[in-house]
């Protein structure tokens, strides 16, 4: 059972890496990735603004019940095809809400 969980986590990680590499834009994206998790001047976090996968679109999808937000509409659709777990806390996603 442990091995199954490990393989599932590995597959999801590989999927997220493939999405990120597919959308790689060079130094601009490296700067965006560096900002993720760092408070901005407004006191919000970069994940409140940019999708953690493509780093281009606004993060507008809120996962419930954990209330994490960090993916755009397109990336969340792709992500939810492969996993029903929050990419941040791994809690089961009951619903995703478009906050736009």
C-alpha positions in Angstrom: 0.0 0.0 0.0 2.9 2.4 0.8 4.5 1.7 -2.5 1.2 2.5 -4.3 1.0 5.9 -2.5 4.6 6.6 -3.4 4.2 5.8 -7.0 1.0 7.9 -7.2 2.8 10.9 -5.7 5.7 10.3 -8.1 3.4 10.2 -11.1 1.6 13.4 -10.0 5.0 15.2 -9.5 6.1 14.1 -12.9 2.9 15.4 -14.4 3.3 18.8 -12.8 7.0 19.0 -13.9 6.0 18.1 -17.5 3.3 20.9 -17.4 5.8 23.4 -16.0 8.5 22.4 -18.6 6.0 22.6 -21.5 5.2 26.2 -20.5 8.9 27.2 -19.7 9.5 30.8 -20.8 13.1 31.4 -19.6 14.3 33.9 -17.0 10.9 35.5 -16.6 9.5 32.2 -15.3 12.5 31.6 -13.0 11.7 35.0 -11.4 8.1 34.0 -11.0 9.0 30.7 -9.5 11.4 32.5 -7.1 8.5 34.8 -5.9 6.2 31.9 -5.1 5.8 31.7 -1.4 7.5 35.0 -0.8 5.4 37.9 0.4 5.0 40.7 -2.1 4.9 44.4 -1.2 1.1 44.2 -0.8 1.4 41.5 1.8 -0.2 38.8 -0.5 1.7 35.8 -1.8 2.7 35.3 -5.4 0.4 32.3 -5.6 -2.5 34.7 -5.1 -1.6 36.2 -8.5 0.1 33.6 -10.7 -0.7 30.0 -11.5 2.0 27.8 -9.9 2.2 25.6 -13.1 2.2 28.0 -16.1 3.2 31.2 -14.1 1.3 33.3 -16.7 -2.4 33.2 -15.9 -4.1 34.4 -12.7 -4.6 31.8 -10.0 -8.4 31.8 -9.7 -9.3 28.3 -8.7 -10.0 27.7 -5.0 -9.9 24.1 -3.8 -12.3 23.0 -1.1 -12.3 22.1 1.8 -8.7 23.2 2.3 -9.2 26.6 0.6 -5.9 26.6 -1.2 -5.6 28.7 -4.4 -2.8 28.7 -6.9 -3.9 27.3 -10.3 -5.4 29.0 -13.3 -8.6 27.6 -14.9 -6.7 25.7 -17.7 -4.1 24.1 -15.5 -6.6 23.1 -12.9 -8.7 21.3 -15.5 -5.6 19.3 -16.6 -4.5 18.7 -13.0 -7.9 17.4 -11.9 -7.9 14.9 -14.7 -5.1 13.1 -13.0 -5.6 13.8 -9.3 -8.3 14.6 -6.8 -5.8 15.8 -4.2 -4.8 19.4 -3.4 -1.3 20.0 -4.9 -0.4 22.0 -1.8 -1.6 19.9 1.2 -2.6 16.6 -0.5 -6.1 16.8 1.1 -8.9 15.3 -1.0 -10.6 18.0 -3.2 -14.4 18.0 -2.7 -15.0 21.0 -5.0 -13.1 23.6 -7.0 -14.5 27.1 -7.2 -13.7 29.6 -10.0 -13.0 32.9 -8.1 -13.0 35.1 -11.3 
